[in-house]
Structures are given as structure tokens and as C-alpha cells.
């Protein structure tokens, strides 16, 4: 049964996490990863549209639907008590569609979302060829998002992709407009240098999210470095996913070439370790108790 105390809502927990200091938010690409993230001591987790698309075998160009995002969010929030930040792409439509986006993701247990100001169909934020909507279109979506949320602590983050399209100054200008429209925080995508991250934080005095995705436009700064600049959230959307996929590729290649997997076994999570993360023993104990054993 859900806790009725508003201070324990997912949105409240996410706000408390970033208020306590810069919070690292790794992407969870399935429910088991979410459990592992919680077990290792992280304070929040992320549903990445890029990871969800890749796991579905398609590129991150807006092919998946809102219901697919909401279904995955529901699986992640069922697996962990950590607050979940969701990628909501461009809102899955216009301002009126954003209302339903917020309603479904909040109902799925998410703590908050980020909306981006790209023109649909969107692209990965660190690729060229992006196009932006006019600021008025984005501010309308943000106002719709704020109006639709039931929990006042549900977090609405405005992502701007302007740095790679219209330049740094326009990214700052848009960020300020988005905050005026009701955004709780700003996500400046694809900043290219440490100096740009610092300049943006000085120019936009608000809760900020930094994206530390690998193989992107910018440097991989530490959580503490970004915290000193003023960033409250640091995103690692595909870090675990990329590592897992590389390990899977190497193991499958070994199996195909050698005809066995013996040399890869030391790099695997053991059966005991997997059952421990899953809480397997607890299931067995409860099952016995139900039969009076």
C-alpha cells in the first residue's frame, strides 16, 4: 500500500537526494539492475530512453511509445524503493499529450521526468542533425506538465539541446524561459568542455543536471567536480548497459570461437550472488510459512 505521507513520495525523495549533495543517478536497464543500484548505495536511478530503445533493438529516435516507457517505469519502481527519474523524450506529442505523459509516469511510480526541446523525431543528444522547437512550444509543454502532476513534489526537468544547434547563449536563454514556465530543474545537453559546464551553472542559478554519458561531446567529470560547480544531479544513462553489452559480446564470442564458456566464468555473477540480489531465500522462507512449515 502506498505511503500517504507526501514527504515520502518519490518526488520528495528525489528532491531530498539532490538537496543532500550532488547525487549520481545511474541508468537501470532492467529491474535486476535497479535492485543492484539500490544495493550498492546509490540514492536514485534513471530510465533512459536510449537504453530502453537499444534493449528493444531500435535506435533512440522516438520509435517507442509512452506506454512502453510507463510499463518499464512500473517494473523499475516495483523492484526498488529508490526514486526513479524518467526520460520522457519530447513528451510524446504536443502540450495536451504531455498531460497524459505526466499522469501515466506518475501513476507508474516515477519521481520525475525530463522533457527536451527537440523537434520530433528526436535524435540522441550528442549527435548532429538535431532540430529544436520554438521556445514557446517548449514552455507550453512545461506548463502542461506542471498542471498535470498530482504530487506537488513530482519533478519536472527541462532539457535543452540548444548548445549543439543554436549555441551556448541560446541554451542559457532557453533555460531561463523554461524555469519561468515552471520547470524545477534544467538539463543542458551536450555541453562540450568543463568550462562550459561551469559557465552554464553560473548563468543559470537553479538545480541543474549534468549528463556524463560516455562517447559524447563533453568530458567525463566527477560527481564532486560537478557538485562544486553547482550541479545537483549527475546522470549516467547507459554506463551499466554499455558495460553489460560489451561483456555479453565478449562472452558470446568466446563461446562461439572456443566451443565453451569456461574462461569467462570468473567474470560472471555467480548463482549465489544472483540469488542474493533477487532475495531468493526470502521467497523460499515465505513460501514455507504459508504452508505452516
Secondary structure, 3 states (H helix, E strand, C coil): CCCCCHHHCHHHHHHHHHHCCCEEEEECCCHHHHHHHHHCCCCEEEECHHHHHHHCCCCCCCCCCHHHHHHHHHHHHHHCCCEEEEECCCCCCCHHHHHHHHHHHHHCCCCEEEEECECCCCCCCCCCCCCECCHHHHHHHHHHHHHHCCCCCCEEEEEECHHHCCCHHHHHHHHHHHHHCCCCEEEECCCCCHHHHHHHHHHCCCCEEEECCCCCCCCCCCHHHHHHHCCCEEEECCHHHHHHHHHHHHHHHHHHHHCCCHHHHHHCCCHHHHHHHHCHHHHHHHHHHHCCC
